[in-house]
Amino acid sequence: MRDESYPKAAVQGLLPPEHTVIAFIVLINDLDVATSYVKTIVQSRVEQKSSGSKSNPDAQSTPSSDSSSLATLYPFNNDASSVMNALRSMQRNFEAKTTELIGDGIYVLFKNVIKPKLRPVVADAFRDVDYQLDEEEAAVSNAYRTDAEMLLDRAEVGGGGGSSSVTAASEDAVQYHFSRGWDSLTKPIARLFTDPNFDKLLSIMVSYLSEVLEKRIWSYYGRMNELGSVRLERDVASIVNAVVRGGGRYELRDTFVRCTQICLVANMEQDEWDEVQAVERDGGGVDEGVEEEMEWKIDGNERVRARSLVSRRL
C-alpha cells in the first residue's frame, strides 16, 4: 500500500484523480475495520476463557460445556493459556502494524490531497477584508455580521433553504466564506472515512489550519487599528467555531489557543496589559487583582509582538 496505492497526481502540480483517492480511502478503512474485527474476535475468546476461570477455579482441568471455549479445544496441560497468550500477542502486533499503516496513509492523504486545498480556503475567507476601520465602518460591520449569522443559523435549521439569501447577505463575511470552503473540503471525506480514521485526519487538518491562521494573523502587523483588531478577533473566533461545529469535537478548540491568545493580547486594555507585564516581572505569580493566571502558549516576546499588531492606539 505504501508504494503502489498512494494517491499521486498524474501530472506534477495537479491533484490526484478522484477515483484513486477514493480507492485509497477504502484501503485505509479496510485496515481500520480489520483491526476492529481481529480485536473483537480475540477478546471474545480471551474473555470467554477468563470468565470461565473466575467462575470455576478448576476450569483448566474440567472442560467447559461450551464446545468453542479454549479450555475445551485445548484441554491438555497449559495449552489453553498458551493459545490465549498467543492470540493476545498476535492481536497486539497486528494492531500496531495496522495503526502504523493507517497513520502513514492518512498523512499521505493529507499531504497530497487535503493540504493543497486547505490554504486557499483561508486565503479566500480573508480575501478583500480590511482591518483599518473607523467607527462608522465598524458599526456597519457589526450589523452586517449579525444579519449574516442569523441567516446562516436559519439556513442550517432549514436544511439548506434560502442559500441565495445567505450568499447575498454574507458576501464578504469571513465566517461564511470559510464555512463554505471548510464544509466542501471535509464533508465528502467524512462520508467516506470510518469515524476513527476521520478523527485522525481531522486532527492533522486542524493542526495545520492553526498554523496557517496564525501566520495570517501575524501578516496584519501594522495593517489594522483597534477597531479592526476587534473584528479580527471575532473572525478568528468564528473560524474556530466553524471547525468545532463541523468536527463535533469541542477539544479541537485547544489547537487554536495560540491564535486566540495573540488576538487577546492585541485587544487588551492598557491596564490589563500592565497587569500581564507586572505578573511576568514578578516571576509568574498572581497578583490580588488577577483572578486566575493564564496558561500562556505564546512566550513573552510573542506577547509583545502581538501587542504591537495594532498600528494606532487611541
Secondary structure, 3 states (H helix, E strand, C coil): CCCCCCCCCCCCCCCCCHHHHHHHHHHHHHHHHHHHHHHHHHHHHHHHHHHHHHHCCCCCCCCCCCCCCHHHHCCCCCHHHHHHHHHHHHHHHHHHHHHHHHHHHHHHHHHHHHHHHHHHHHHHHCCCCCCCCCHHHHHHHHHHHHHHHHHHHHHHHCCCCCHHHHHHHCCCCHHHHHHHHHHHHHHHHHHHCCHHHHHHHHHHHHHHHHHHHHHHHHCCCCCECHHHHHHHHHHHHHHHHHHHHHHCCHHHHHHHHHHHHHHHHHCCCHHHHHHHHHHHHCCCCCCCCCCCCCCCCCCHHHHHHHHCCECCCC
